Amino acid sequence: MRCHFRSSPLITLLVASLAVGLPGRPLAAQETLVQIAAGSVEGVLEDGVRVFRGIPFAAPPVGELRWKPPQSVEPWGQATLRANSFGPQCMQGSFPAGSVFRGPPTPTAEDCLYLNVWTGAGDEAERRPVMVWIHGGALTLGSGSVDAYDGGALAAKGVVAVTINYRLGPFGYLAHPLLTAESEHGSSGNYGVLDQIAALEWVRDNIAAFGGDPDRVTIFGESAGSWSVNTLMATPLAAGLFHRAIGQSGGRFGPMTRLSEAPEGGRSAEEIGAAFIDALGAETLDEMRALSATSVMAGLSTEAGRGFRTAESVDGWVLPTDVSTAFAEGRHNNVPVLVGFNADEMTSLSSPRSVPATLEAWREWVAGRVGDDAAAFESVYPVSEEGEISSAFMRSRGDALFGIQMRTWARASEAAGADAYLYYFTHEPPGPAKEYLKSYHAAEIVYAFANVGPGEREAEDRRLAHAMSSYWVNFAATGDPNGPGLPAWPVYTRDGEAYLILGPTIEAATGLRAAELDFWDRRLQAGLP
C-alpha cells in the first residue's frame, strides 16, 4: 500500500523572520514518531517543524474500490510507517505547455489518497488550531504536494497544517446508472468530495497526536479547492468536521448538474458518465473496474471524453440540494468564512489571442456573452477604443467567474448569522511576465502560506506574506483574522460592504467592484451565466 517517492525540493522558507513566539518545549529528533489509529508514523524534523509526508487516510481506491466511497485504511500493525516522502498524485493529465501552473513531472497513480502534516507542537497536549488545505486544478489536476503548499511556515506560526489529495477527473466525479444502482445510497459520482470528507474524518480522529485541536479545524482552498470548501459547507456529511472556512477564488453558487435529472437541452451526470464509459467499451461494473487507469485517462481525448464534465452533482446524498439552495434555506454547515478573489484572475487562465481585437469584434463578443443585457454590461465595462478592450475583457470574465461567487458567499454567510470577511488581492508578484499577468489567478497562494523565500521576492512581497499568513492563522485560531500589528479587517455586512485590500498597501475599503458585481448578481439570481 505504501509507496515511496523522492519529494520535490522545498521552497526556501523565511521561518525565522515569520515565526511568532510559540508555546511548548523544543522538538527533538526522536519526537518525530507518533502513534495514530492505524499504527506508528515516523516523520522528519525540518527547521524545528515535524513533517509527515504521505500518510494514507483511506484504502487505495483501486480494483473493486474504484468508483466507491473511500474505505478505511488497514492498520499496519507493529510496523512503523516512514512518512518521509509524498505519496503519488491522483490520476490526471498535465497543464498546457507554457502555463504558469505547469510543474515538473510527478509520480501519478490511482493509489493516491495520502495527506501530509506539518506541526511545530512539542507534544500532543498543546491543541493548536488546524488548517486543512484542499488544492485547486479544476478537479482534474493538482495534489497536496506542490511546493507552494509547503506547510512549514504556517506550522512555525502556530497551526498544524495539513494538505490532502483527492480523486480527480473521471476517477473522482464519474456518475453512472450502474454505479448508482450498486450504491446503498442510490448515488454515484462525488467520490472526490467523499475523499475530502474522509480526510477530515482522519483529522478528527488523529490530529491530536500531532498537537492539533480537532475542535478548531479550518478548511481552506483555492480555485477548485475553494469550490470544494464551498461544497463541503453544503453537504450534511461534513457536519461537525470543520469550524471555519477560507475560500480563495472559487464558489459553487448557481445551477448544478443533477445525478439523473437532465436540464432542458442538457444532460444529467449519469448521462454524461454513461456516454464516457460507452466510448471505453465497458458494459458492466466488472468491465469498468477492469479498465486500466491509463485507458480511462486516454478516454478523455475521445469525442465522448471531451464532453465529460468534471463537477460535483446533486445526488440526494452527498448533496441533497444545490449549494445555493443549501445556503438560502440554512441547510449548510454555518461557520465563519474568509473569502475573496484577485484583481486579474483571468490573465493566467486566458490566451491573449482570445481577446477581441477590434471594437466590432468586442461588441459581437459582448452580445454573444450577455445577449439582451449588452447595454447594461457596457455601462459597467465601458470601452471606447481598442486599447481598453483587454482590460474590460479580463475584468468582466474575472468578475463573472470569481468575483460574484465570493461576494455571494460572504453575503449568504452573513445572512445566516456567521461572521464573514471579504478580501481583494491586488498585489502583482515579480516575474518576467508581470506586466501581463498582474494579480493573476492563484498568485495569492504563496503569500497565504508565507512561502516567499529570500532572493525570490522583494521586501514588499515578504511583508505581504507575513501579513496574509498572519490573517489566515489568526482566523484559524479564533474565527477573526485581526491581530496585533495588522491593519484592521472589518467584518463584512450587507449594509457596510466592507472588505480588505491585500496589495502594496493593506487597507480596508467598502463597495468592492459594486456596479460590476451587481450586474453579475442580477444574472446569477436569474439563473443566467
Buried (B, 14 or more C-beta within 10 A) or exposed (E): EBBBBEBBEBBEBBBEEBBEEBEBEEBEEEBBEBEBEBBBBBBBBBBBBBBBBBBBBBBBBBEEBBBBBBBEBEEBEEEEBBBBBBBBBBBBEEBEEEEBBEBEEBBBBBBBBBBBBBBBBBEBEBBBBBBBBBBBBBBBBBBBBBBBBBBBBBBBBBBBBBBBBBBBBBBBBBBBBBBBEBBEEEBBBBBBBBBBBBBBBBBBBBBBBBBBBBEBBBBBBBBBBBBBBBBBBBBEBBEEBBBBBBBBBBBBBBBBBBBBEBEEEEBBBBBBBBBBBEBBEBEEBEEBBEBEBEEBBEBBEBEBBEBBBBBBBBBBBBBBBBBBBBBBEEBBBBBBBBBBBBBBBBBBBBEEEEBBEEBEEBBEBBEEBBEEBBEBBBEBBEBEEEEBBBBBBBBBBBBBBBBBBBBBBBBBBBBBEBBBBBBBBBBBBEBEEEEBBBBBBBBBBBBBBBBBBEEBBEEEBBBBBBBBBBBBBBBBBBBBBBBEEBBEBBBBBEEEBBBBBBBEEBEEEEEBBEEBBBBBBEBBEEEBE
